[in-house]
Amino acid sequence: MLANTAIDERALVRKITWRIIPFVFILYIISYIDRANIGYAALQMNHELALSSEAFGFASGIFFIGYFLFEVPSNVVLNKLGARIWIARILVTWGIVSVGTAFVQNATQLYVLRFLLGVAEAGFFPGIIVYLTYWFRAKELATTVALFTAAIPVSYIIGAPLSTWVMDHAQWLNWSGWRWMLVLEGAPALIGGVLCFFYLTDRPADAKWLKPHEREWLLGELANDRKSRPNAKHFGSLKAMTNPKVLYLSFIYFVYQCGSLGVGYWMPQIIKGFSRTLSHTQVGLIAMIPYIVATIAMVMWSRSSDLHNERRLHSAIPLGVAALALLGAGLSTNPYVSISLISVSLAGLYAFKSPFWALPTLFLTRSTAAVAIAVINSVGNLGGFVGPFAIGYLKGAGKSATPGLLFLSALLVMSFLMTYFIRINGGDTDDATGAVPNQSH
């Protein structure tokens, strides 16, 4: 093994980061635009397909039922076939379904295609999270995950004006703008799948773009990183799925997703409700603002988490901030105050993500974490069904989004308390902070 002094550590980590993160970042932007653009499509689609608030909420959320059912099996296959092949397959199939959604003629067809989109995309996010653990040490993981998951708010920053502009201007062949939007935004997934097959490298040992001594150093560092967590446990797939800590984290993520996706899918209609004179494009431009704030907060907060080597409080505090902000947004009647508070709530919701996804790696081995992360993500993403559907149901009953926002605020208070009092103990960490023992900064 070459001495560490023969390697410019920061330069090598930067090299690996630039090779992997921009590519998976773009893929995740495509993913989120394809799943979330239904929120913008609703500005035209709901009238054309005669969808009620409840029906739209159901269509938005049923994606996550398919996602839930196929998440763990998908990640198990990814571990066997490798990230390159399986993620390429995921991209191609979800691209086909995304484009196909443009052809639906009624609510039932929309439900079926949204369910199939969840099936097609299942495994992508946890697969990438596990893939990143193959290349980055624990002390870099929160920042690395943040750079990847920052694609979520960025997808809204890009998708909001893009989707609404296409809807306002694409009227070719007597087709509605929302249909063209789904076609044009679904096609990049097909291209991404082909590029993924040729670009991604499954593991560091196969990385021809690293020099031999760089590969040797990286493999040694990753091995040492695993040894620094001697109490990390290995379970079989079934035990990982039923582990109490994994299920506890799953419930936290479930409640979190209720809030995050409930706001995300309904925000275009909430903004449209501020003024009937707003065009679709103007709605999209306003919708960018909260996600710009969220992106900045997400990256800065994750760096703080890595700097202080702390996960629990860095996961809990943003949830408390988001709960209070959603409460204020639900009670406010001033559109400027409302959009400001929604911006704060989304900043909290997205800042939560990276420290939270570092938690499973503190008490599980890498192979077990692959299954555990899939379980947490799949169970948690059922909140993506409950959140949008709850707002739709409450909005249909009361003709206002306010009760839905208050409901989501209450759920986030619950997730804040659960995260604040979490104990990842049994020797896995030094204390309840979630700091990895014997890990250098």
C-alpha positions in Angstrom: 0.0 0.0 0.0 1.3 3.4 -1.0 1.8 5.9 1.8 -0.9 8.4 2.2 1.6 11.2 1.7 2.0 10.1 -2.0 -1.6 11.2 -2.6 -3.1 14.6 -2.7 -6.2 13.5 -0.8 -8.3 16.6 -1.4 -7.4 16.6 -5.1 -8.4 12.9 -5.5 -11.7 13.3 -3.6 -12.4 16.3 -5.8 -11.6 14.2 -8.9 -13.9 11.4 -7.9 -16.6 13.9 -7.0 -16.5 15.6 -10.4 -16.5 12.3 -12.2 -19.6 10.9 -10.4 -21.7 13.7 -8.8 -22.6 15.9 -11.8 -23.8 12.9 -13.8 -26.0 11.4 -11.1 -27.1 14.9 -10.2 -28.5 15.4 -13.8 -30.1 12.0 -13.7 -31.9 12.9 -10.4 -33.1 16.2 -11.9 -34.6 14.2 -14.8 -36.2 11.8 -12.3 -37.8 14.5 -10.1 -39.1 16.6 -13.1 -40.8 13.4 -14.4 -42.4 12.6 -11.1 -43.3 16.1 -10.0 -44.4 17.8 -13.3 -47.9 16.4 -12.7 -48.2 19.4 -10.3 -47.8 21.8 -13.2 -49.8 19.7 -15.6 -52.7 19.9 -13.2 -53.1 23.6 -14.1 -54.6 22.4 -17.5 -55.0 18.6 -17.1 -57.4 18.7 -14.2 -60.0 20.5 -16.3 -59.4 18.5 -19.4 -59.7 15.1 -17.7 -62.4 16.4 -15.2 -60.2 15.6 -12.2 -61.5 16.6 -8.7 -59.1 17.7 -6.0 -59.3 14.3 -4.5 -58.7 12.6 -7.8 -55.6 14.7 -8.5 -54.3 14.0 -5.0 -54.8 10.3 -5.6 -53.1 10.4 -9.0 -50.1 12.3 -7.5 -49.7 9.9 -4.7 -50.3 6.5 -6.3 -46.8 6.8 -7.8 -45.5 6.0 -4.4 -47.5 2.8 -4.0 -45.7 1.3 -7.0 -42.5 2.7 -5.7 -43.1 1.1 -2.3 -43.9 -2.3 -3.6 -40.8 -2.6 -5.9 -38.2 -0.6 -4.0 -36.5 -3.3 -2.0 -36.5 -5.9 -4.8 -35.0 -3.4 -7.2 -32.2 -2.6 -4.8 -31.5 -6.3 -4.2 -31.1 -6.7 -8.0 -28.9 -3.6 -8.2 -26.5 -5.2 -5.7 -26.3 -8.3 -7.9 -26.1 -6.8 -11.3 -24.3 -3.6 -10.5 -25.3 0.0 -10.6 -24.4 0.7 -14.2 -26.7 -1.9 -15.8 -29.6 -1.6 -13.3 -29.8 2.2 -13.1 -29.7 2.3 -16.9 -32.7 0.0 -17.0 -34.5 2.1 -14.5 -34.0 5.3 -16.6 -35.1 3.7 -19.8 -38.3 2.2 -18.4 -39.3 5.3 -16.5 -38.7 7.4 -19.6 -41.1 5.2 -21.6 -43.8 5.4 -19.0 -43.3 9.2 -18.6 -43.8 9.8 -22.3 -46.8 7.3 -22.3 -48.5 9.4 -19.6 -49.0 12.1 -22.2 -51.6 9.9 -24.0 -54.0 9.3 -21.1 -57.7 10.2 -21.7 -59.2 9.7 -18.3 -58.5 9.5 -14.6 -58.2 5.7 -14.6 -55.6 5.7 -17.3 -53.7 8.4 -15.4 -53.8 6.3 -12.2 -52.4 3.3 -14.0 -49.5 5.2 -15.7 -48.6 7.0 -12.4 -48.5 3.6 -10.6 -46.3 2.2 -13.4 -44.0 5.2 -13.2 -43.4 4.4 -9.5 -42.7 0.8 -10.4 -40.2 1.8 -13.1 -38.4 4.3 -10.9 -38.2 2.2 -7.8 -34.7 1.6 -6.6 -33.1 4.7 -8.3 -32.6 6.9 -5.3 -31.5 4.3 -2.7 -29.4 2.7 -5.4 -27.5 5.9 -5.9 -27.1 6.5 -2.2 -25.6 3.0 -1.8 -23.5 3.6 -4.9 -22.0 6.7 -3.3 -20.9 4.7 -0.3 -18.7 2.6 -2.6 -16.7 5.8 -3.5 -16.8 8.1 -0.5 -15.8 7.8 3.2 -18.2 8.3 6.0 -16.8 11.8 6.8 -17.6 13.0 3.3 -21.0 11.3 3.0 -23.4 14.0 4.2 -21.9 16.7 1.9 -21.7 14.2 -1.0 -25.3 13.1 -0.6 -26.3 16.8 -0.4 -24.6 17.5 -3.7 -26.6 14.7 -5.2 -30.0 15.4 -3.5 -29.7 19.1 -4.2 -31.0 17.9 -7.6 -34.4 17.8 -6.0 -34.9 21.5 -5.3 -32.9 22.3 -8.5 -35.3 20.1 -10.5 -38.1 22.4 -9.3 -36.1 25.5 -10.1 -35.6 24.2 -13.6 -38.9 22.4 -14.0 -41.2 25.1 -12.7 -40.5 27.7 -15.4 -39.7 25.0 -18.1 -42.9 23.1 -17.5 -45.2 26.1 -17.4 -43.5 27.7 -20.4 -44.0 24.6 -22.5 -47.7 24.5 -21.4 -48.2 28.1 -22.5 -46.4 27.8 -25.8 -46.5 24.2 -27.1 -49.9 23.7 -28.9 -48.8 21.7 -31.9 -51.0 19.1 -33.7 -54.0 20.2 -31.6 -52.4 18.7 -28.5 -52.7 20.4 -25.1 -49.6 22.0 -23.7 -49.5 19.6 -20.7 -49.3 16.6 -23.0 -46.3 18.1 -24.9 -44.7 18.9 -21.5 -44.8 15.2 -20.5 -43.4 14.0 -23.8 -40.6 16.6 -23.9 -39.6 16.1 -20.2 -39.8 12.3 -20.4 -37.5 11.9 -23.4 -34.3 12.8 -21.5 -34.6 9.7 -19.3 -34.2 7.5 -22.3 -31.0 9.3 -23.3 -29.8 9.2 -19.7 -30.2 5.5 -19.6 -28.0 4.9 -22.6 -25.3 7.3 -21.3 -25.5 5.6 -17.8 -24.7 2.2 -19.3 -21.5 3.5 -20.9 -20.4 6.1 -18.3 -20.9 4.8 -14.8 -18.2 2.6 -13.1 -19.6 0.0 -10.7 -16.8 0.0 -8.1 -13.4 1.7 -7.5 -11.5 -1.5 -8.4 -12.9 -1.1 -12.0 -12.2 2.6 -12.4 -9.8 2.9 -15.3 -10.2 6.7 -15.1 -8.2 6.5 -11.8 -4.4 5.9 -11.8 -3.3 2.6 -10.2 -1.9 4.3 -7.1 -5.1 6.3 -6.8 -7.2 3.2 -6.9 -5.0 1.5 -4.3 -5.2 4.5 -2.0 -9.0 4.8 -2.3 -9.6 1.1 -1.7 -7.4 1.2 1.4 -9.1 4.3 2.7 -12.6 2.7 2.2 -11.4 -0.5 4.0 -10.1 1.6 6.9 -13.3 3.5 7.0 -15.2 0.2 7.4 -12.8 -0.9 10.2 -13.4 2.4 12.0 -17.0 1.2 12.7 -16.3 -2.1 14.3 -19.8 -2.3 15.8 -21.6 -1.8 12.5 -23.8 -4.8 12.1 -24.6 -7.1 9.2 -28.0 -8.6 8.8 -29.7 -10.6 6.1 -32.3 -8.9 4.0 -35.2 -10.0 6.1 -33.6 -8.9 9.4 -32.6 -5.6 7.9 -36.2 -5.0 6.8 -37.5 -5.8 10.3 -34.8 -4.1 12.4 -36.4 -1.8 14.9 -34.0 1.1 14.2 -34.6 0.7 10.4 -38.4 0.8 11.0 -38.1 3.8 13.3 -36.1 5.7 10.6 -38.7 4.5 8.1 -41.5 6.1 10.0 -39.6 9.4 10.4 -39.1 9.5 6.7 -42.7 8.6 6.0 -43.9 11.6 8.0 -41.2 13.8 6.4 -42.3 12.8 2.9 -45.9 13.7 3.8 -44.9 17.3 4.3 -42.3 17.6 1.6 -44.2 16.1 -1.3 -47.6 17.4 -0.1 -46.2 20.9 -0.5 -44.3 20.1 -3.7 -47.2 18.7 -5.7 -49.8 21.2 -4.6 -47.6 24.4 -4.6 -48.5 25.4 -8.2 -52.2 25.3 -7.4 -51.5 27.1 -4.1 -49.7 29.9 -5.9 -52.4 30.0 -8.6 -54.9 30.6 -5.8 -53.1 33.9 -4.8 -54.3 35.6 -8.0 -56.5 34.5 -10.9 -54.5 36.8 -13.2 -51.3 34.8 -12.9 -50.3 33.0 -16.1 -48.9 29.5 -16.0 -45.4 30.8 -16.7 -45.7 33.4 -13.9 -46.8 30.6 -11.5 -43.7 28.6 -12.5 -41.4 31.6 -11.9 -42.8 32.2 -8.5 -42.5 28.5 -7.7 -38.8 28.8 -8.3 -38.2 31.0 -5.3 -38.8 28.5 -2.4 -36.5 26.0 -4.1 -33.7 28.4 -4.6 -33.8 29.1 -0.9 -34.0 25.3 -0.2 -31.0 24.5 -2.4 -28.7 26.9 -0.6 -29.9 25.8 2.9 -29.5 22.1 2.0 -25.8 22.4 0.9 -24.8 24.8 3.8 -26.5 22.6 6.4 -25.0 19.4 5.2 -21.5 20.9 5.3 -22.2 21.9 8.9 -23.2 18.3 9.7 -20.0 17.0 8.2 -17.9 19.7 9.9 -19.3 18.9 13.3 -19.5 15.2 12.6 -23.1 15.3 14.0 -26.3 13.8 12.5 -29.2 13.6 14.9 -29.6 17.4 15.7 -28.8 18.3 12.1 -31.7 16.0 11.1 -34.1 17.1 13.8 -33.8 20.9 13.8 -34.8 21.5 10.2 -38.0 19.5 10.7 -38.9 21.7 13.6 -38.3 24.8 11.5 -40.3 23.4 8.7 -43.2 22.6 11.0 -43.4 26.1 12.3 -43.1 27.7 8.9 -45.9 25.5 7.4 -48.1 26.4 10.4 -47.5 30.1 9.6 -48.1 29.6 5.9 -51.4 27.8 6.6 -52.6 30.6 8.9 -51.4 33.5 6.7 -53.8 35.3 4.2 -51.0 37.5 2.8 -49.5 35.9 -0.4 -46.1 37.4 0.2 -45.9 36.1 3.7 -47.2 32.8 2.6 -44.6 32.3 -0.1 -41.9 33.4 2.3 -43.0 30.9 4.9 -43.3 28.1 2.3 -39.7 29.0 1.3 -38.6 28.6 4.9 -40.5 25.3 5.3 -38.9 23.8 2.1 -35.5 25.0 3.3 -36.0 23.0 6.5 -37.4 20.0 4.7 -34.5 19.7 2.2 -31.8 20.5 4.8 -33.0 17.4 6.7 -32.2 15.0 3.9 -28.4 14.6 3.9 -27.8 14.2 7.7 -30.7 11.8 7.8 -29.3 9.5 5.1 -26.0 9.3 7.0 -27.8 7.8 10.0 -28.2 4.2 8.7 -24.5 3.9 7.8 -23.6 4.5 11.5 -25.0 1.2 12.7 -25.1 -1.1 9.7 -22.5 -2.5 7.3 -22.5 -1.3 3.7 -24.2 -4.4 2.3 -26.9 -4.3 5.0 -27.3 -0.5 4.6 -28.2 -1.1 0.9 -31.3 -3.0 1.9 -32.0 -0.8 4.9 -31.9 2.4 2.9 -34.2 0.8 0.3 -36.6 -0.1 3.2 -36.5 3.4 4.7 -37.0 5.0 1.3 -39.8 2.7 0.2 -41.8 2.8 3.5 -41.1 6.5 3.9 -42.2 7.3 0.4 -45.7 6.1 1.2 -45.8 9.5 2.7 -45.7 10.7 -0.9 -49.1 9.2 -1.3 -50.6 10.3 2.0 -49.4 14.0 1.8 -50.7 14.9 -1.6 -53.9 12.9 -1.1 -54.5 14.5 2.4 -54.2 18.0 1.0 -56.5 17.1 -1.9 -59.1 15.6 0.4 -59.0 18.5 2.8 -59.0 21.0 0.0 -62.0 19.3 -1.6 -63.9 19.4 1.6 -63.0 23.0 2.7 -62.2 24.6 -0.7 -58.9 25.8 0.7 -55.4 24.4 1.1 -55.1 25.8 4.6 -56.4 22.7 6.5 -53.9 20.5 4.5 -51.0 22.7 5.4 -51.9 22.6 9.1 -52.2 18.9 9.0 -48.7 18.5 7.4 -47.3 20.9 10.0 -48.7 18.7 12.8 -47.1 15.6 11.2 -43.7 17.4 11.0 -43.8 18.2 14.7 -44.2 14.4 15.2 -41.2 13.6 13.0 -39.1 16.4 14.7 -39.8 14.8 18.1 -39.0 11.3 16.9 -35.7 12.5 15.3 -34.7 14.5 18.3 -35.1 11.6 20.7 -33.6 8.9 18.5 -31.0 6.7 20.1 -28.7 4.9 17.7 -26.8 3.2 20.5 -25.5 -0.3 21.3 -22.0 0.9 20.7 -22.6 2.2 17.2 -21.9 5.8 18.1 -20.2 7.8 20.9 -23.6 9.2 22.0 -27.0 10.2 20.8 -25.5 12.8 18.4 -24.8 10.2 15.7 -21.1 10.9 15.6 -19.0 8.1 14.3 -16.4 7.0 16.9 -12.7 7.2 16.1 -13.5 9.1 12.8 -11.1 11.9 12.0 -12.4 15.2 10.6 
